[in-house]
Amino acid sequence: MAHGNRRRVVVSDTMHAAGLAVLRARPDIDIATYRAGEPGPAFHAALSEAHGIALSVNPFGPAEVAAAPHLRVVARIGVGYDAVDIPALDRRRIPLMTTGTANSTSVAEAALTMMLMLAKRHVRMDAIVRSGDWSKRFALPPMEVDGKRVLVIGHGRIGSRTARLCAALGMVVTVHDPYVADAAITAAGHAVAPDLDAALPLADFVTIHCPRSAETVGLFDAARIARMKEGAFLVNTARGGIVDEAALHAALQSGRLAGAGLDVFDREPAPRDNPLLSHPGLVFAPHMAGVTEEALAAMSVATARNILSVLDGAPLRENVINPDVLD
């Protein structure tokens, strides 16, 4: 229990030791731990005396805000916040903070890895070696990415890094992001695609790096997937729900798309009966694109510093999602 001038910070059991070390260096901070993903009642009990929380995968809505009467800051161990009810925090004037660029490199590398795995038919080639039937290796040969056109959806912290990595491999990069100035994209050496639908038929690869929002849910629906170039690849390391999974499966079944890479799903963990899981033209990861040893350490340190900045009365405004609550 926190006493006097001491403040309690509740952290996920997934928080890296590097972030815990930042908090433990402060003699005025008490640390309590909750289990990531634990159900509401246990999570709410952990929140009852919290002044700050390092939030992992748990949803955070009105019930969680009500369970935390002393709460002054919510800091995501990551950059996504679609499971956080910002209006509920606004009503209590509680800032929501994210970790900025801490995992951007990890996600960009994961997206590029999926593109390369798809181009090189890695899953198929791996299966051929494991089966011992090398006679099948020429049936669907790999391709080069050099010279291929990639359409990057979003040119923020992650999308801009992905675009740079693709360009370094000789890919022709086009960026669609209505919220970034054309001059910033061209200054980075990439072409601008103001019209998403017009750009889709030209791209050999499409990689998604935009947040999930009311505007982007279903962004890649059946109609938009149908506009993609025949034989193209789609990669989503952003959030589930941006791509219509049923439409994606239909496009793969028909052969219109050659393959896809998914780190995120509508439902997570992905149900075993999800038809995408049995399709040979996909590569998967369990929502781990932003999770590397380096990123975990960097995100945890950034999260700890975010929390302390608020408790110390000097919030790091650049990391606050709802800055109006600070005014």
C-alpha positions in Angstrom: 0.0 0.0 0.0 1.3 3.5 -0.9 1.7 5.8 2.1 2.3 9.5 2.5 4.1 11.0 -0.5 4.6 7.6 -2.0 2.8 6.7 -5.3 1.8 3.3 -6.5 2.6 2.2 -10.1 0.9 -0.9 -11.3 2.8 -2.8 -14.0 2.1 -5.7 -16.3 4.1 -8.9 -15.7 5.3 -8.5 -19.3 7.2 -5.3 -18.4 10.9 -5.6 -19.2 13.5 -5.5 -16.4 14.9 -2.3 -17.9 11.7 -0.4 -17.3 11.3 -1.9 -13.8 14.8 -0.6 -13.0 13.8 2.9 -13.8 10.8 2.7 -11.4 12.8 0.9 -8.7 15.4 3.7 -8.7 12.8 6.0 -7.3 12.4 5.6 -3.5 9.0 7.3 -3.6 7.4 4.7 -5.9 5.8 1.5 -4.9 5.4 -1.2 -7.6 2.6 -3.7 -7.9 2.2 -6.3 -10.6 -0.8 -7.6 -12.5 -1.0 -10.4 -15.0 -1.4 -9.3 -18.6 -4.8 -10.2 -19.9 -6.2 -11.2 -16.5 -10.0 -10.9 -16.2 -11.8 -7.8 -15.0 -12.2 -8.4 -11.2 -8.5 -9.3 -10.6 -7.4 -6.4 -12.8 -9.7 -4.0 -11.0 -8.4 -5.0 -7.6 -4.9 -4.2 -8.8 -6.1 -0.8 -9.9 -7.7 0.2 -6.6 -4.7 2.0 -5.2 -2.9 2.8 -8.5 -1.6 6.3 -9.3 -0.1 5.1 -12.6 -0.5 2.0 -14.7 1.8 0.5 -17.3 -0.9 -1.0 -19.5 -0.3 -4.1 -21.6 -3.0 -6.0 -23.5 -5.9 -5.4 -21.1 -8.8 -3.3 -22.3 -9.2 0.0 -20.4 -12.7 1.5 -20.3 -15.1 3.2 -17.9 -15.1 0.2 -15.5 -11.3 0.3 -15.2 -11.4 4.1 -14.7 -14.0 3.7 -12.0 -11.9 1.0 -10.3 -8.9 3.4 -10.0 -10.0 6.4 -7.9 -6.4 7.6 -7.5 -5.3 7.2 -11.1 -3.3 10.0 -12.7 -1.8 8.4 -15.8 -2.3 5.4 -18.1 0.8 4.5 -20.1 0.7 1.9 -22.8 3.6 -0.4 -23.2 3.5 0.1 -26.9 2.0 2.5 -29.4 -1.5 1.1 -30.1 -4.4 2.3 -28.0 -7.6 1.1 -29.7 -8.6 -0.9 -26.6 -8.5 2.2 -24.4 -11.6 4.4 -24.0 -10.1 7.8 -24.3 -13.4 9.7 -23.5 -13.5 7.8 -20.2 -10.0 9.1 -19.4 -10.9 12.6 -20.6 -13.7 12.8 -18.1 -11.2 12.3 -15.3 -8.5 14.4 -17.0 -6.2 11.4 -17.1 -3.6 11.5 -19.8 -3.0 8.4 -22.0 0.6 8.0 -23.1 2.4 5.8 -25.6 6.0 4.9 -26.3 6.7 6.9 -29.4 9.3 5.3 -31.7 10.4 2.6 -29.2 9.1 -0.3 -31.3 9.0 1.3 -34.8 12.1 -0.5 -36.0 10.8 -3.9 -34.8 7.5 -3.5 -36.6 9.2 -2.2 -39.8 11.6 -5.1 -39.8 8.7 -7.6 -39.2 6.7 -6.2 -42.2 9.8 -6.4 -44.4 10.4 -10.0 -43.2 6.9 -11.0 -44.2 7.3 -9.4 -47.6 10.5 -11.3 -48.2 9.0 -14.6 -46.9 6.2 -14.2 -49.3 8.4 -13.3 -52.3 10.8 -16.1 -51.6 7.9 -18.6 -51.0 9.6 -19.4 -47.8 6.8 -21.5 -46.2 6.6 -23.6 -49.3 10.3 -24.0 -49.6 10.6 -25.0 -46.0 7.9 -27.6 -46.4 9.7 -29.1 -49.4 12.9 -29.6 -47.5 11.1 -31.1 -44.5 9.1 -33.5 -46.7 12.2 -34.5 -48.7 10.3 -34.2 -52.0 12.6 -31.7 -53.8 10.9 -32.4 -57.1 8.3 -29.7 -56.3 10.8 -26.9 -55.8 10.4 -25.5 -59.3 6.6 -25.5 -59.4 6.3 -22.1 -57.9 9.7 -20.4 -58.0 10.6 -17.4 -55.7 10.8 -13.9 -56.9 13.0 -10.9 -56.4 11.8 -7.8 -54.6 14.3 -5.5 -56.4 12.3 -3.3 -58.7 9.0 -4.4 -57.4 6.4 -1.7 -56.5 5.4 -1.4 -52.8 2.5 0.7 -51.6 3.0 1.8 -48.0 -0.2 2.7 -46.2 0.8 5.3 -43.6 4.0 7.3 -43.3 4.2 7.7 -39.5 6.9 6.4 -37.2 6.6 2.8 -38.5 5.5 3.4 -42.1 8.4 5.8 -42.8 10.9 3.2 -41.5 9.3 0.4 -43.6 9.4 2.6 -46.7 13.2 3.2 -46.1 13.9 -0.5 -45.7 12.0 -1.3 -48.9 13.8 1.4 -50.8 17.2 0.0 -49.5 16.3 -3.3 -51.2 15.6 -1.5 -54.5 11.9 -1.5 -54.3 9.9 1.4 -55.9 8.1 3.0 -52.9 4.8 4.8 -53.1 3.1 6.1 -49.9 -0.5 6.8 -49.2 -1.1 8.9 -46.1 -3.7 11.8 -46.3 -2.4 13.2 -42.9 1.2 13.6 -44.0 2.3 16.5 -46.3 3.3 15.4 -49.8 6.5 17.3 -49.4 7.5 15.2 -46.4 7.0 12.0 -48.4 8.8 13.2 -51.5 11.7 14.6 -49.3 12.1 11.0 -48.1 12.5 9.9 -51.7 9.2 8.3 -52.2 6.3 8.9 -54.6 2.9 10.1 -53.2 -0.4 8.2 -53.8 -3.2 10.7 -53.0 -5.8 8.3 -54.4 -5.6 4.9 -52.7 -7.9 3.2 -55.2 -5.8 4.4 -58.1 -2.6 3.2 -56.6 -3.7 -0.3 -55.7 -3.6 -1.8 -59.2 0.0 -0.8 -59.6 1.5 -2.3 -56.4 3.1 -5.7 -56.2 3.1 -5.4 -52.4 0.8 -3.4 -50.0 1.9 -3.0 -46.4 -0.4 -1.4 -43.8 0.9 0.9 -41.1 -2.0 3.0 -40.0 -3.9 3.0 -36.7 -7.2 1.3 -36.3 -10.0 3.9 -36.1 -13.5 4.4 -37.3 -12.0 5.6 -40.6 -9.7 2.6 -41.1 -11.8 -0.3 -39.9 -12.6 -2.2 -43.1 -10.3 0.0 -45.1 -9.4 -3.1 -47.1 -12.8 -4.5 -47.8 -13.9 -6.8 -50.7 -14.1 -3.9 -53.2 -10.7 -2.5 -52.3 -9.0 -5.9 -52.3 -10.5 -6.5 -55.7 -8.7 -3.3 -57.0 -5.3 -4.7 -56.0 -3.0 -6.0 -58.7 -3.5 -9.6 -59.7 -0.8 -11.7 -58.0 0.0 -9.0 -55.4 0.8 -9.6 -51.7 -0.9 -7.9 -48.7 0.9 -7.4 -45.4 -0.8 -6.2 -42.2 1.3 -5.6 -39.1 -1.0 -2.7 -37.9 -4.3 -3.9 -36.3 -7.0 -6.4 -36.9 -10.1 -5.2 -38.5 -8.4 -3.0 -41.1 -8.4 -5.9 -43.5 -11.7 -7.8 -44.1 -10.6 -11.3 -43.4 -13.4 -13.0 -45.3 -12.6 -10.9 -48.4 -8.9 -11.6 -48.1 -9.6 -15.3 -47.9 -11.8 -15.2 -51.0 -9.2 -13.3 -52.9 -6.6 -15.9 -52.0 -8.8 -18.8 -52.8 -9.6 -17.3 -56.2 -5.9 -16.7 -56.9 -6.4 -13.0 -57.3 -3.8 -12.4 -54.5 -0.7 -14.5 -54.4 -0.3 -14.3 -50.6 -0.6 -12.3 -47.5 1.3 -11.8 -44.2 -0.7 -11.2 -41.0 0.5 -10.3 -37.6 -2.9 -9.2 -36.4 -6.4 -10.6 -36.6 -10.1 -9.6 -36.0 -10.1 -11.9 -33.0 -6.9 -12.7 -31.0 -5.8 -15.4 -30.5 -7.1 -16.3 -34.0 -9.7 -19.1 -33.7 -8.5 -22.5 -34.9 -11.4 -22.6 -37.4 -10.3 -19.3 -39.0 -10.1 -20.4 -42.7 -7.0 -18.2 -43.3 -5.0 -20.5 -41.0 -5.3 -23.4 -43.4 -4.4 -21.5 -46.6 -0.9 -22.2 -47.9 -0.3 -18.7 -49.2 0.0 -16.9 -45.9 2.6 -16.2 -43.3 1.6 -15.4 -39.7 2.8 -14.1 -36.4 0.9 -13.8 -33.1 0.8 -10.0 -32.8 4.5 -9.9 -32.2 5.7 -7.5 -34.9 6.6 -4.9 -32.3 8.0 -7.3 -29.8 11.7 -7.9 -29.8 14.2 -7.9 -27.0 15.3 -4.5 -27.9 11.8 -3.1 -28.3 10.6 -4.6 -25.1 13.4 -2.9 -23.2 12.9 0.4 -25.0 9.1 0.4 -24.6 9.3 -0.5 -20.9 11.8 2.3 -20.2 9.7 4.8 -22.2 6.6 3.7 -20.3 8.3 4.1 -16.9 9.5 7.6 -17.9 6.1 8.5 -19.2 4.5 7.6 -15.9 7.1 9.3 -13.8 6.8 12.5 -15.9 3.1 12.8 -15.0 3.6 11.9 -11.3 6.4 14.5 -11.1 4.2 17.2 -12.7 6.1 17.5 -16.0 4.3 15.3 -18.5 6.2 14.4 -21.7 3.6 16.0 -23.9 4.9 14.6 -27.1 3.9 11.1 -25.9 0.4 12.1 -24.7 -2.5 11.0 -26.9 -5.1 13.3 -25.3 -3.1 16.5 -24.5 -6.2 18.6 -23.8 -6.4 17.0 -20.4 -3.2 18.7 -19.4 -4.5 22.2 -20.0 
